[in-house]
Amino acid sequence: MSSNASSSKPGKLVLDQARLDAAKQSLDQGAVTPDLGRWREDIVQLLNDALATELVCVLRYKRHHFTATGLESPAIAEEFLVHATEEQAHADKIAQRIVQLGGEPDLNPDSLTRRSHADYDEALDLHAMIRANLVAERVAIEAYTQMIELIGGKDPTTRRLIEQILEQEQEHADELSDWMTKAK
């Protein structure tokens, strides 16, 4: 319960009626209630940077999928494609949330790499590809962890979305870490 919630006696949770009444106003804002509205622009900016990161990751994984060579490469290349598909799903969910918040997803290709937290990589060595993807996943994990802390209770829906994406990014990092030891 928010710190704005009132309580008539210690230990009792009671909804804040003023906030409920405020939610009845500005219906043109859709799901953006007044309390969330204060943080909307900041959250949309965080999400647009995360969107850029996901799209750069899609492109990096796709490049690695198509250019991976060597004895271990067929299986790992297929996993790169799986990761690319999952990163694209993350990007789609983030873009949908930006629109729900009344923002516009920034898909401008000219600024993707500049806004991305992770780097694009053109490595041709399979071990270097795995390493670059692991670094990117670790950066994404850190970025999403910080976003969760920043958003906190300000926007529970966005926080839950980011938590779900974070869980999958952690799975990717674990897989890549395993591949690094196998590819040596």
Secondary structure, 3 states (H helix, E strand, C coil): CCCCCCCCCCCCCCCCHHHHHHCCCCHHHCCCCHHHHCCHHHHHHHHHHHHHHHHHHHHHHHHHHHHCCCCCHHHHHHHHHHHHHHHHHHHHHHHHHHHHCCCCCCCCCCCHHHHCCCCCCCCCCHHHHHHHHHHHHHHHHHHHHHHHHHHCCCCHHHHHHHHHHHHHHHHHHHHHHHHHHHCC
